[in-house]
């Protein structure tokens, strides 16, 4: 196995956006408190902000 085998975020469906490093990382790259996720793809993790905004708007509409 290569070092790449330790970074199987996509195979596990565990990609995260790290706020400390300001980039997408796999599950073992950073501390849990510094990240948002998990997301099933790296692209989803990269676009975390849009997903959070959409979810918050949905919750606000449910409350009305």
N, C-alpha and C positions, 0 to 999 in steps of 0.2 A: 504494500500500500504506500501511497505517497502522502505528503502533507495535505494535499487537496482533499483527501478522504476525511479529514477531520473537520472540514468546512462544508457539510452537507445540508446547509440550511434549506436549500430548495427541495431536497429529497425528503426532509422532515416536515416541510411546510412551516419552517420557522425562520423567517427573516424579520429583522428588527431595524428600526431607525434609531440610531444612537445620537442623543442630544449633545453629548460631550464631544464626540468626534464629528458630528454633523454629516453622517453618512450611513448608508445601509450596511448592516453587519449580520453575520450569522449568530446563532444563539450562544456560542462560547466566546465571543470576542469582547464582550463588555459586561459590566455589572448591571443587574436587572433594574436598578433604580434609575439608570441613565438612559433608558430606552423605551420605545413604544412598540408594541407588537404582542404576540407574533402575527405575522402576515404570511400568506401562502406563497407569495412571490416577492422577489426583490423589487419589482415595479410597484407593487402594492405598498411595500414599506417606504419606498421613495415618495409616494404620494399620500402619506399618512395624514397630512393636514386636511386634504380634501375630504377624506373619509370621516375625519373627526367633525368637520364643519357640517357635513351632510347628516351625520348621526345626531349632532346637537340640534339641528333644525328640525329633524324628525321628532325628537323628544319634546321640543318646544311646541310643536303643532299638536302632539298628543295631549298635552296638558290643557289646551284651550277647549 
